[in-house]
Amino acid sequence: MKNPYDVLRAKEQELIKVRKEMDALRIAARLLGAEDKSAGEVCQPLTRVVEMP
């Protein structure tokens, strides 16, 4: 049986990694939105974030 503290620590590390990936995706989405606007296309901004438990 796994130590619950080790499992918790691993899950917390995974959560930190996912949050960093989400931040990177938000930055990329903003950059892509800026490129689309400069090309004449209208891009809908991300206005809603759904957090999962």
LUMKOLMI-565747 format. One record per residue (C-alpha): x, y, z; residue in one letter; residue number from 1. Coordinates in steps of 0.05 Angstrom, whole numbers, always signed. Example, Ala and Ser with C-alpha at 12.3 -4.5 7.8 and 13.67 -1.06 7.14 Angstrom:
<tivos>
       X       Y       Z  aa    i
    +246     -90    +156   a    1
    +273     -21    +143   s    2
</tivos>
This chain:
<tivos>
       X       Y       Z  aa    i
      +0      +0      +0   m    1
     +25     +69     -18   k    2
     +39    +121     +35   n    3
     -18    +172     +32   p    4
     +30    +230     +41   y    5
     +71    +207     -19   d    6
      +9    +202     -61   v    7
     -14    +272     -38   l    8
     +55    +301     -53   r    9
     +54    +270    -123   a   10
     -15    +297    -137   k   11
      +5    +366    -114   e   12
     +64    +365    -161   q   13
     +19    +344    -218   e   14
     -28    +401    -201   l   15
     +29    +451    -203   i   16
     +50    +424    -271   k   17
     -20    +430    -299   v   18
     -28    +501    -273   r   19
     +37    +521    -307   k   20
     +13    +489    -372   e   21
     -54    +526    -366   m   22
     -16    +592    -356   d   23
     +26    +578    -418   a   24
     -37    +562    -458   l   25
     -70    +626    -436   r   26
      -9    +666    -459   i   27
      -9    +629    -526   a   28
     -83    +641    -535   a   29
     -74    +716    -522   r   30
     -16    +718    -572   l   31
     -56    +681    -624   l   32
    -115    +727    -612   g   33
     -70    +787    -624   a   34
     -44    +757    -689   e   35
    -115    +743    -712   d   36
    -137    +814    -698   k   37
     -78    +842    -736   s   38
     -97    +798    -796   a   39
    -168    +828    -795   g   40
    -203    +771    -761   e   41
    -243    +782    -698   v   42
    -226    +733    -643   c   43
    -271    +723    -583   q   44
    -230    +732    -519   p   45
    -230    +678    -466   l   46
    -277    +706    -414   t   47
    -295    +645    -374   r   48
    -251    +595    -337   v   49
    -281    +531    -310   v   50
    -244    +502    -251   e   51
    -251    +428    -240   m   52
    -249    +397    -171   p   53
</tivos>
